[in-house]
Amino acid sequence: MRMNKGYSNPRYIVVKSKDLGESFAGETSIHDFSGGRISDCCPATVLESGNATVIIYRDNLDGNRNIWAGISMNAGVSFNKGLQLDETNWMMKDCPAHPPHGIVISDTIYSTFMSSPSDTAMVYLGKASISGLKATTNPITGNFTGLISQNFPCISNSGDAAALAWEQTIGANHEICLLFSNEITNGFPKTYEKVSTGLVSNVDVALGGAHIYIIWQDDSSKNIMCRVGSYKETLTNQLLAENTTIYLQPSKSKKYFVVDHTDISSCLMVDAEGKEYEMDIKCKKSGCRVYTEELDPGTYIVRVFCKDDKIYTYKYEVKGDE
C-alpha cells in the first residue's frame, strides 16, 4: 500500500518478478474502481492464474466496506477492470483491518472474507466471474446458537478441489474450523470439521498432491501445529491443478468459443472419462475460435497449447440445442 503525505490517496501498488525476485517490473496502481477509495488499513491478496492477475482488497465507498477485485488479463501489466465481490454492504466508520483471501479457477474468483453487517462478525464466501458477471455472497456457516464471532478465513485449491479454514469463538472457546470439497462448483458441505480448540489462532490451509495441510498457532503449547489429510483426486482435479487461466468467451450460436490469445498451436478437449478430442481452430488478430459443434453435450477440460510452451486449462460446458 502507498499513500501520500497525511495518509491521503491510499492505493495498492503491484509489481511483478519473473526471476524469483531478482528484479521487478514497473509499478501498477490499483484504486478507485468503486468510485470511493481502498480501506487504508486492510491487507490485500494477489492471485495469479495463467494470464489473469487478480488483487482482492477491502474497499471504502463512503463507509461501505465491501470486498472488491482489481482484474488484469495481461499478467499484471495493467488492471483495467474492477469487480465487486461482496454484497454484505458492511457500513463502518473506522477501517477494519481484516484481510480477504481467494483463489481463481477457470473464469471464477472465489473470495473469502469477514463481514459484520449485523451484530455478529461472520465469514463469507463470494463467487464471481472474471468476465464480469455479478457476484454472489453467502455466509459460510451462518449464525448459530453460541456463536460470538468468526474471522480470518482462508481458502486453497488444487484444481477444482478446495478447502476453507477459519477461526471462530463460541462462548469462551476458540476453534479452528475446516471445510473441504472435491468439486467446488458443487459447493461445500454444511457440516464443518473442528480441527482444534483452545488458545488457537493464525490458521492457514493448502492443498497439493491429494493432501490437505492445515496449520495454526497454539498459544497454550507455544507451538505451530500442522494436521495433514488426504482425498482422492479426480481426473478433473488433476487436469485443472495446472490452474492456468485464459479467458474464453462462448458464442451465442454455441458452436464455438473464442480464446483471448492469438499464438495457439493446438487445443484439446478432455471429457470426464479422460478421452481427448483435437479441436479445429481458426485464429484472427482478435483471438482464436475453437469449434465444439462435433462434441456431445457435457463438461470438458479445455487444454490450450500456446507457442510459448505454456498450457492453459479451463473447465467448459458444451451445451446442446435447447
ABEGO torsion letter per residue (X at the ends): XBBBBGGBGBBBBBBBBAAGGABBBBBBBBBGAAGBBBBAABBBBBBBBEABBBBBBBBBBGGBABBBBBBBAAGGABBABBBBABAAGBBBABBBBBBBBBBBBEABBBBBBBBBABABBBBBBBBBBAAGBBBBBBBAAEBBBGBABBBGBBBBBBEABBBBBBBBBBEABBBBBBBBBABAAAEBBABBBBABBEBBBGBBBBBEGGBBBBBBBBAAAGBBBBBBBBBBBBAAAAAAAAGBBBBBBBBAAGABBBBBBABBABBBBBBAAGBBBBBBBBBBAAEBBBBAAABBBEBBBBBBBBAAGBBBBBBBBBBBBX
